[in-house]
Amino acid sequence: MSKRMTVIFEDEALYTALKVEAARKGRHAKDIVAEAVSEWLEAREDEELRAGLEGARHEWERQGGVEASEFLRQLKVSSER
């Protein structure tokens, strides 16, 4: 189901650039705008995930976490004894 909205460009140069690019690519401007909004939303989601991962990593380090490679190296050393 498609929904409509009106986008008002305060920057006439931006609007013109959009229309020129759409014509050059043989696409509708609305499709380019929808694609840009979708990419922007995905980037925001990625930023939120990255922030959450950083927080989890800081907590892991605070609690004495070690990298998997270091942990496996320590296991190997202890099993060789």
N, CA, C and O atoms as a GROMACS GRO file, in nm:
protein
  324
    1MET      N    1   0.084  -0.117   0.000
    1MET     CA    2   0.000   0.000   0.000
    1MET      C    3   0.089   0.124   0.000
    1MET      O    4   0.174   0.139   0.088
    2SER      N    5   0.071   0.209  -0.095
    2SER     CA    6   0.155   0.329  -0.103
    2SER      C    7   0.090   0.444  -0.029
    2SER      O    8  -0.032   0.457  -0.023
    3LYS      N    9   0.174   0.527   0.027
    3LYS     CA   10   0.130   0.647   0.099
    3LYS      C   11   0.192   0.767   0.030
    3LYS      O   12   0.298   0.758  -0.030
    4ARG      N   13   0.124   0.878   0.040
    4ARG     CA   14   0.173   1.001  -0.021
    4ARG      C   15   0.212   1.102   0.086
    4ARG      O   16   0.156   1.105   0.196
    5MET      N   17   0.310   1.183   0.049
    5MET     CA   18   0.347   1.297   0.133
    5MET      C   19   0.407   1.404   0.043
    5MET      O   20   0.456   1.374  -0.066
    6THR      N   21   0.403   1.522   0.088
    6THR     CA   22   0.461   1.633   0.013
    6THR      C   23   0.593   1.670   0.077
    6THR      O   24   0.601   1.690   0.199
    7VAL      N   25   0.696   1.680  -0.004
    7VAL     CA   26   0.828   1.722   0.044
    7VAL      C   27   0.852   1.861  -0.013
    7VAL      O   28   0.845   1.882  -0.134
    8ILE      N   29   0.882   1.954   0.074
    8ILE     CA   30   0.909   2.091   0.032
    8ILE      C   31   1.059   2.115   0.044
    8ILE      O   32   1.117   2.104   0.152
    9PHE      N   33   1.120   2.147  -0.069
    9PHE     CA   34   1.263   2.174  -0.073
    9PHE      C   35   1.284   2.324  -0.054
    9PHE      O   36   1.245   2.404  -0.139
   10GLU      N   37   1.344   2.361   0.056
   10GLU     CA   38   1.379   2.501   0.080
   10GLU      C   39   1.498   2.540  -0.007
   10GLU      O   40   1.514   2.657  -0.043
   11ASP      N   41   1.580   2.442  -0.039
   11ASP     CA   42   1.701   2.464  -0.119
   11ASP      C   43   1.669   2.428  -0.264
   11ASP      O   44   1.660   2.311  -0.300
   12GLU      N   45   1.653   2.530  -0.346
   12GLU     CA   46   1.616   2.507  -0.485
   12GLU      C   47   1.725   2.431  -0.561
   12GLU      O   48   1.695   2.353  -0.651
   13ALA      N   49   1.850   2.455  -0.525
   13ALA     CA   50   1.960   2.385  -0.591
   13ALA      C   51   1.955   2.235  -0.562
   13ALA      O   52   1.983   2.154  -0.650
   14LEU      N   53   1.918   2.199  -0.442
   14LEU     CA   54   1.904   2.058  -0.406
   14LEU      C   55   1.792   1.993  -0.487
   14LEU      O   56   1.808   1.882  -0.538
   15TYR      N   57   1.680   2.061  -0.496
   15TYR     CA   58   1.567   2.011  -0.574
   15TYR      C   59   1.608   1.993  -0.721
   15TYR      O   60   1.577   1.891  -0.782
   16THR      N   61   1.677   2.091  -0.775
   16THR     CA   62   1.720   2.084  -0.916
   16THR      C   63   1.818   1.969  -0.935
   16THR      O   64   1.809   1.895  -1.033
   17ALA      N   65   1.911   1.953  -0.842
   17ALA     CA   66   2.009   1.844  -0.851
   17ALA      C   67   1.938   1.709  -0.847
   17ALA      O   68   1.976   1.617  -0.920
   18LEU      N   69   1.836   1.697  -0.763
   18LEU     CA   70   1.758   1.573  -0.755
   18LEU      C   71   1.690   1.545  -0.888
   18LEU      O   72   1.697   1.433  -0.940
   19LYS      N   73   1.624   1.644  -0.944
   19LYS     CA   74   1.552   1.626  -1.070
   19LYS      C   75   1.649   1.592  -1.185
   19LYS      O   76   1.618   1.507  -1.268
   20VAL      N   77   1.764   1.658  -1.188
   20VAL     CA   78   1.863   1.631  -1.292
   20VAL      C   79   1.914   1.488  -1.280
   20VAL      O   80   1.923   1.415  -1.378
   21GLU      N   81   1.948   1.448  -1.157
   21GLU     CA   82   1.999   1.312  -1.134
   21GLU      C   83   1.894   1.208  -1.170
   21GLU      O   84   1.926   1.106  -1.231
   22ALA      N   85   1.770   1.233  -1.133
   22ALA     CA   86   1.661   1.141  -1.167
   22ALA      C   87   1.649   1.126  -1.318
   22ALA      O   88   1.637   1.014  -1.369
   23ALA      N   89   1.653   1.237  -1.390
   23ALA     CA   90   1.644   1.232  -1.536
   23ALA      C   91   1.764   1.160  -1.596
   23ALA      O   92   1.751   1.080  -1.689
   24ARG      N   93   1.881   1.190  -1.540
   24ARG     CA   94   2.004   1.127  -1.591
   24ARG      C   95   2.001   0.976  -1.573
   24ARG      O   96   2.049   0.902  -1.659
   25LYS      N   97   1.945   0.930  -1.461
   25LYS     CA   98   1.939   0.786  -1.430
   25LYS      C   99   1.813   0.721  -1.485
   25LYS      O  100   1.798   0.598  -1.478
   26GLY      N  101   1.721   0.802  -1.538
   26GLY     CA  102   1.596   0.745  -1.587
   26GLY      C  103   1.508   0.692  -1.475
   26GLY      O  104   1.438   0.592  -1.491
   27ARG      N  105   1.512   0.761  -1.362
   27ARG     CA  106   1.434   0.719  -1.244
   27ARG      C  107   1.341   0.831  -1.204
   27ARG      O  108   1.357   0.946  -1.246
   28HIS      N  109   1.245   0.797  -1.121
   28HIS     CA  110   1.157   0.898  -1.065
   28HIS      C  111   1.224   0.957  -0.941
   28HIS      O  112   1.289   0.885  -0.865
   29ALA      N  113   1.209   1.087  -0.921
   29ALA     CA  114   1.266   1.154  -0.805
   29ALA      C  115   1.213   1.092  -0.676
   29ALA      O  116   1.286   1.079  -0.578
   30LYS      N  117   1.086   1.053  -0.676
   30LYS     CA  118   1.026   0.994  -0.554
   30LYS      C  119   1.098   0.865  -0.515
   30LYS      O  120   1.111   0.835  -0.396
   31ASP      N  121   1.145   0.790  -0.614
   31ASP     CA  122   1.217   0.665  -0.584
   31ASP      C  123   1.354   0.694  -0.524
   31ASP      O  124   1.400   0.623  -0.434
   32ILE      N  125   1.418   0.798  -0.573
   32ILE     CA  126   1.549   0.837  -0.519
   32ILE      C  127   1.533   0.886  -0.376
   32ILE      O  128   1.613   0.852  -0.289
   33VAL      N  129   1.430   0.966  -0.351
   33VAL     CA  130   1.404   1.016  -0.216
   33VAL      C  131   1.374   0.900  -0.122
   33VAL      O  132   1.427   0.894  -0.011
   34ALA      N  133   1.288   0.806  -0.165
   34ALA     CA  134   1.254   0.691  -0.081
   34ALA      C  135   1.378   0.607  -0.050
   34ALA      O  136   1.395   0.561   0.062
   35GLU      N  137   1.464   0.588  -0.150
   35GLU     CA  138   1.588   0.513  -0.130
   35GLU      C  139   1.679   0.584  -0.030
   35GLU      O  140   1.738   0.520   0.057
   36ALA      N  141   1.690   0.716  -0.043
   36ALA     CA  142   1.775   0.794   0.048
   36ALA      C  143   1.723   0.786   0.191
   36ALA      O  144   1.802   0.771   0.284
   37VAL      N  145   1.593   0.795   0.210
   37VAL     CA  146   1.535   0.787   0.344
   37VAL      C  147   1.558   0.648   0.402
   37VAL      O  148   1.592   0.634   0.520
   38SER      N  149   1.542   0.546   0.320
   38SER     CA  150   1.565   0.409   0.365
   38SER      C  151   1.709   0.389   0.410
   38SER      O  152   1.735   0.330   0.515
   39GLU      N  153   1.803   0.438   0.329
   39GLU     CA  154   1.946   0.426   0.365
   39GLU      C  155   1.977   0.504   0.492
   39GLU      O  156   2.057   0.460   0.574
   40TRP      N  157   1.914   0.621   0.508
   40TRP     CA  158   1.936   0.702   0.628
   40TRP      C  159   1.886   0.628   0.751
   40TRP      O  160   1.954   0.627   0.854
   41LEU      N  161   1.769   0.567   0.741
   41LEU     CA  162   1.714   0.493   0.854
   41LEU      C  163   1.802   0.373   0.890
   41LEU      O  164   1.824   0.345   1.007
   42GLU      N  165   1.852   0.303   0.788
   42GLU     CA  166   1.942   0.190   0.813
   42GLU      C  167   2.070   0.237   0.882
   42GLU      O  168   2.120   0.170   0.973
   43ALA      N  169   2.123   0.350   0.839
   43ALA     CA  170   2.245   0.404   0.900
   43ALA      C  171   2.221   0.439   1.046
   43ALA      O  172   2.307   0.414   1.131
   44ARG      N  173   2.105   0.497   1.076
   44ARG     CA  174   2.071   0.529   1.215
   44ARG      C  175   2.063   0.402   1.299
   44ARG      O  176   2.112   0.398   1.412
   45GLU      N  177   2.002   0.298   1.243
   45GLU     CA  178   1.990   0.171   1.312
   45GLU      C  179   2.129   0.114   1.339
   45GLU      O  180   2.156   0.063   1.448
   46ASP      N  181   2.217   0.122   1.238
   46ASP     CA  182   2.354   0.073   1.255
   46ASP      C  183   2.427   0.151   1.365
   46ASP      O  184   2.501   0.092   1.444
   47GLU      N  185   2.407   0.283   1.370
   47GLU     CA  186   2.470   0.365   1.473
   47GLU      C  187   2.423   0.321   1.612
   47GLU      O  188   2.504   0.311   1.704
   48GLU      N  189   2.294   0.294   1.626
   48GLU     CA  190   2.240   0.250   1.755
   48GLU      C  191   2.297   0.114   1.793
   48GLU      O  192   2.333   0.092   1.909
   49LEU      N  193   2.307   0.022   1.696
   49LEU     CA  194   2.364  -0.109   1.725
   49LEU      C  195   2.510  -0.096   1.765
   49LEU      O  196   2.556  -0.161   1.859
   50ARG      N  197   2.584  -0.011   1.692
   50ARG     CA  198   2.726   0.009   1.722
   50ARG      C  199   2.744   0.062   1.864
   50ARG      O  200   2.832   0.017   1.937
   51ALA      N  201   2.660   0.158   1.902
   51ALA     CA  202   2.668   0.214   2.037
   51ALA      C  203   2.640   0.107   2.141
   51ALA      O  204   2.707   0.100   2.244
   52GLY      N  205   2.541   0.023   2.115
   52GLY     CA  206   2.509  -0.085   2.208
   52GLY      C  207   2.622  -0.185   2.219
   52GLY      O  208   2.651  -0.234   2.328
   53LEU      N  209   2.685  -0.217   2.107
   53LEU     CA  210   2.798  -0.310   2.109
   53LEU      C  211   2.916  -0.251   2.184
   53LEU      O  212   2.985  -0.322   2.258
   54GLU      N  213   2.941  -0.122   2.164
   54GLU     CA  214   3.050  -0.058   2.236
   54GLU      C  215   3.025  -0.063   2.386
   54GLU      O  216   3.117  -0.088   2.465
   55GLY      N  217   2.902  -0.038   2.425
   55GLY     CA  218   2.868  -0.044   2.567
   55GLY      C  219   2.888  -0.184   2.623
   55GLY      O  220   2.941  -0.200   2.733
   56ALA      N  221   2.847  -0.284   2.548
   56ALA     CA  222   2.864  -0.423   2.592
   56ALA      C  223   3.011  -0.459   2.600
   56ALA      O  224   3.054  -0.529   2.692
   57ARG      N  225   3.090  -0.410   2.503
   57ARG     CA  226   3.233  -0.440   2.505
   57ARG      C  227   3.301  -0.375   2.625
   57ARG      O  228   3.386  -0.437   2.689
   58HIS      N  229   3.265  -0.252   2.657
   58HIS     CA  230   3.323  -0.185   2.774
   58HIS      C  231   3.288  -0.261   2.902
   58HIS      O  232   3.373  -0.277   2.990
   59GLU      N  233   3.165  -0.308   2.911
   59GLU     CA  234   3.124  -0.386   3.029
   59GLU      C  235   3.201  -0.517   3.036
   59GLU      O  236   3.245  -0.559   3.143
   60TRP      N  237   3.218  -0.581   2.922
   60TRP     CA  238   3.292  -0.707   2.914
   60TRP      C  239   3.437  -0.685   2.959
   60TRP      O  240   3.491  -0.764   3.036
   61GLU      N  241   3.499  -0.576   2.910
   61GLU     CA  242   3.637  -0.547   2.948
   61GLU      C  243   3.645  -0.513   3.096
   61GLU      O  244   3.740  -0.553   3.164
   62ARG      N  245   3.546  -0.438   3.147
   62ARG     CA  246   3.545  -0.400   3.288
   62ARG      C  247   3.540  -0.523   3.378
   62ARG      O  248   3.596  -0.524   3.487
   63GLN      N  249   3.472  -0.626   3.329
   63GLN     CA  250   3.458  -0.748   3.408
   63GLN      C  251   3.572  -0.848   3.382
   63GLN      O  252   3.567  -0.962   3.428
   64GLY      N  253   3.675  -0.803   3.308
   64GLY     CA  254   3.794  -0.887   3.289
   64GLY      C  255   3.788  -0.976   3.167
   64GLY      O  256   3.862  -1.074   3.160
   65GLY      N  257   3.705  -0.948   3.073
   65GLY     CA  258   3.695  -1.028   2.951
   65GLY      C  259   3.825  -1.027   2.872
   65GLY      O  260   3.898  -0.928   2.873
   66VAL      N  261   3.853  -1.137   2.805
   66VAL     CA  262   3.970  -1.147   2.719
   66VAL      C  263   3.926  -1.190   2.580
   66VAL      O  264   3.823  -1.255   2.563
   67GLU      N  265   4.006  -1.153   2.480
   67GLU     CA  266   3.978  -1.191   2.342
   67GLU      C  267   3.979  -1.344   2.330
   67GLU      O  268   4.050  -1.411   2.404
   68ALA      N  269   3.901  -1.396   2.238
   68ALA     CA  270   3.892  -1.540   2.218
   68ALA      C  271   4.029  -1.600   2.186
   68ALA      O  272   4.063  -1.706   2.237
   69SER      N  273   4.107  -1.533   2.101
   69SER     CA  274   4.240  -1.586   2.064
   69SER      C  275   4.330  -1.597   2.188
   69SER      O  276   4.404  -1.695   2.201
   70GLU      N  277   4.323  -1.499   2.276
   70GLU     CA  278   4.403  -1.503   2.399
   70GLU      C  279   4.354  -1.614   2.492
   70GLU      O  280   4.434  -1.685   2.552
   71PHE      N  281   4.223  -1.629   2.503
   71PHE     CA  282   4.164  -1.733   2.585
   71PHE      C  283   4.208  -1.871   2.535
   71PHE      O  284   4.247  -1.957   2.615
   72LEU      N  285   4.202  -1.892   2.404
   72LEU     CA  286   4.242  -2.021   2.346
   72LEU      C  287   4.391  -2.046   2.365
   72LEU      O  288   4.434  -2.159   2.389
   73ARG      N  289   4.472  -1.939   2.355
   73ARG     CA  290   4.616  -1.953   2.377
   73ARG      C  291   4.642  -1.995   2.522
   73ARG      O  292   4.726  -2.081   2.547
   74GLN      N  293   4.569  -1.936   2.615
   74GLN     CA  294   4.584  -1.971   2.756
   74GLN      C  295   4.542  -2.115   2.782
   74GLN      O  296   4.605  -2.186   2.860
   75LEU      N  297   4.436  -2.160   2.716
   75LEU     CA  298   4.393  -2.300   2.730
   75LEU      C  299   4.500  -2.395   2.680
   75LEU      O  300   4.528  -2.498   2.742
   76LYS      N  301   4.559  -2.360   2.567
   76LYS     CA  302   4.662  -2.446   2.507
   76LYS      C  303   4.783  -2.456   2.598
   76LYS      O  304   4.838  -2.564   2.619
   77VAL      N  305   4.825  -2.342   2.655
   77VAL     CA  306   4.941  -2.339   2.745
   77VAL      C  307   4.912  -2.425   2.868
   77VAL      O  308   4.998  -2.502   2.910
   78SER      N  309   4.791  -2.411   2.926
   78SER     CA  310   4.761  -2.489   3.046
   78SER      C  311   4.748  -2.638   3.018
   78SER      O  312   4.778  -2.721   3.104
   79SER      N  313   4.702  -2.674   2.897
   79SER     CA  314   4.687  -2.816   2.867
   79SER      C  315   4.822  -2.881   2.836
   79SER      O  316   4.836  -3.003   2.844
   80GLU      N  317   4.922  -2.800   2.799
   80GLU     CA  318   5.056  -2.852   2.768
   80GLU      C  319   5.135  -2.877   2.895
   80GLU      O  320   5.239  -2.944   2.890
   81ARG      N  321   5.089  -2.826   3.006
   81ARG     CA  322   5.163  -2.843   3.133
   81ARG      C  323   5.146  -2.977   3.192
   81ARG      O  324   5.201  -3.006   3.298
   0.00000   0.00000   0.00000
